[in-house]
Amino acid sequence: MTDQLLALLPAWGPWLLATTTFLSCLMLPIPASMLMLAGGALVATGDLALPAAAGGALLGAVVGDQVGFLAGRGAGRVLPRLRGRRARTMARARQKLRRNGAAAVFFSRWLFAPLGPSINVAAGALRYSHRAFTLAGVAGELVWVGLYVGLGYVFGANLEAATELASSALGLLAALAAFAVLGLWLLAAARRRGRTD
Amino acid sequence: MNTLRRLWQTNRLALIGFALAAVAVVFFAVRMLVFTIYWADPAHRAGPIEGWMTPAMLARTRHIPPEAVARALGLGRDVPRRTTLAEIAAERGVPLQALIAEILPLLEQP
């Protein structure tokens, strides 16, 4: 499918980019990142205009996020009310989301991109603030689109190299983030224990 | 060591996650390094010529003037710039490889 989509890209540029980023936000297996890389390469050669290519990709992603969020909100209304322990778990999740929601939404756009679609639905179902979701979402999608179109601009004619670079760099960044967060967590835990002894 | 043993008892999951994250950091750092060494070689950098590319993209990645590519492919001014190599080949009824073969002599020039 990647080859067919790539073949359509020069002629359908922004429309195709918008469609693929939209579908990828709904968890459909579409090679959106690869198309953005190729789109960046076509911008570099002057075959596509940067505002159109980046704008199309961004628009598709933002609309896709909104669809996921609103679907989650609709589902949250329809589902039966939870009782007892499950209601408490839900309340705790909601509280956590209220505190760290913006970061969760922002980073799941690009750094932990596979989590994106589920977080959209979860945020909607847990009645997370629509405005905060949209703000963090658009900021995150800007990074996502900028990253891939930018990498494509530099590397894109060699899709294999660009894909490999993007996945290695993002993988390293995600691993470093997990390393730092868990490290700080453990450090704090060790200190707390030390004090109570 | 005592601290580590205590953390193992109290925060086992976080400790396991921390170790996994450390392994992942090393893995991706090595991959990044291998990537940098491999693609630093100009011979590897250009990548294959593919059907979705436009003549302009071919010219840019191979560092040859776009006019030279247009001439080698016999493209007139009437061909829209977003026409892909695959479309040009299909219009002429030749396989993509045959079209690419027309450009190859260009690439061998210093």
Interface residues (C-beta under 8 A of the other chain):
Chain A: D3 L6 A7 L9 P10 A11 G13 A38 A41 L42 A44 T45 G46 D47 L48 A157 N158 L159 E160 A161 E164 L165 S168 A169 G171 L172 A174 A175 L176 A178 F179 L182 G183 W185 L186 A189 A190 R193 G194
Chain B: T3 R6 L7 T10 N11 A14 L15 G17 F18 A21 A22 A24 V25 F27 F28 A29 R31 M32 F35 W39 H44 R45 A46 G47 E50 G51 W52 M53 T54 A56 M57 A59 R60 T61 R81 R82 T83 T84 A86
